[in-house]
Amino acid sequence: MRPKGSGKTPGSGRKAGTPNKATADIKALAQAAAPTAFSKAVRLASSAKSEQAQLRAIEIILDRAYGKAHTTADITIKRDVRDLSTADILRALAAFGVAGEEADEPERLH
């Protein structure tokens, strides 16, 4: 018996490439309805009365044709100042306008 909290047993779970049986029926129904839904999106893109509906339909079409746009995230990880190098501190100060160009190449103190 494995110790509690040691993770899953190696080799357990669904193998890569094996379809998920729980969602296979729903996926098949959605795929059967897709041509009709796509045709409606194309029709709405050109004939919907509101521009909002037209833009949404166009977005759906472009997402299916070329894939959704990649999104980026700016993540800040809070660290203790004692864990920062001199270069890290100078870059942070330069970002706030406290230090000048020397933030790129800190002088060696020792």
C-alpha positions in Angstrom: 0.0 0.0 0.0 1.3 3.5 -0.9 1.8 6.1 1.8 -1.0 8.7 1.9 -0.2 11.8 -0.1 2.4 10.2 -2.3 0.5 10.9 -5.6 -1.0 8.6 -8.1 0.3 5.1 -8.8 2.6 5.1 -11.9 0.8 3.7 -14.9 -2.7 4.4 -13.5 -5.3 6.5 -15.3 -6.4 6.9 -18.9 -3.5 6.4 -21.4 -2.6 9.2 -23.7 -4.8 9.3 -26.8 -7.6 7.3 -25.3 -10.9 9.2 -25.6 -12.8 10.2 -22.5 -15.9 7.9 -22.4 -17.7 10.2 -20.1 -17.8 13.1 -22.6 -17.7 11.2 -25.9 -21.5 11.2 -26.3 -21.8 14.9 -25.7 -18.9 15.6 -28.0 -20.6 13.5 -30.8 -23.9 15.4 -30.4 -22.1 18.8 -30.5 -20.1 17.8 -33.6 -23.3 16.7 -35.3 -24.9 20.2 -34.6 -21.7 22.1 -35.5 -22.4 22.7 -39.3 -25.8 24.2 -38.5 -24.4 26.3 -35.7 -21.5 27.5 -37.9 -23.9 28.4 -40.7 -26.0 30.5 -38.3 -22.9 32.3 -37.1 -22.0 33.1 -40.7 -25.5 34.4 -41.3 -25.5 36.5 -38.1 -22.1 38.0 -39.0 -23.6 39.7 -42.0 -27.3 40.1 -41.1 -27.7 40.6 -37.3 -29.3 43.9 -36.4 -26.9 44.8 -33.6 -23.2 45.3 -34.2 -22.5 43.5 -31.0 -24.1 40.3 -32.3 -22.3 40.7 -35.6 -18.9 41.2 -33.9 -19.5 38.2 -31.6 -20.4 36.0 -34.6 -17.3 37.2 -36.5 -15.2 36.5 -33.4 -16.6 32.9 -33.3 -15.8 32.3 -36.9 -12.3 33.7 -36.7 -11.6 31.7 -33.5 -12.6 28.5 -35.3 -10.7 29.4 -38.5 -7.4 30.5 -36.9 -7.6 29.6 -33.3 -8.1 31.9 -30.3 -5.6 34.6 -29.7 -3.0 33.8 -27.1 -3.3 35.7 -23.8 -0.5 36.8 -21.6 -0.4 37.4 -17.9 1.9 39.7 -15.9 2.6 37.9 -12.6 4.3 39.4 -9.6 5.8 37.0 -7.1 6.4 38.6 -3.7 9.8 37.8 -2.3 11.7 38.8 0.8 14.1 41.6 0.0 16.9 39.5 1.6 16.5 37.0 -1.2 17.1 39.6 -4.0 20.5 40.1 -5.6 22.0 43.6 -5.9 21.1 43.6 -9.6 17.5 42.7 -8.8 17.2 45.5 -6.3 18.8 48.0 -8.7 16.4 46.9 -11.5 13.4 47.3 -9.2 14.6 50.8 -8.2 15.2 51.7 -11.8 11.6 50.6 -12.6 10.4 53.2 -10.2 12.8 55.9 -11.3 14.8 55.8 -8.1 18.0 54.5 -9.7 19.5 55.4 -13.1 21.3 53.5 -15.8 23.6 51.8 -13.4 20.8 49.3 -12.7 21.9 47.3 -15.8 25.4 46.7 -14.6 25.9 46.9 -10.9 29.4 47.6 -9.6 31.1 44.8 -7.7 31.5 45.8 -4.1 34.1 43.1 -3.1 
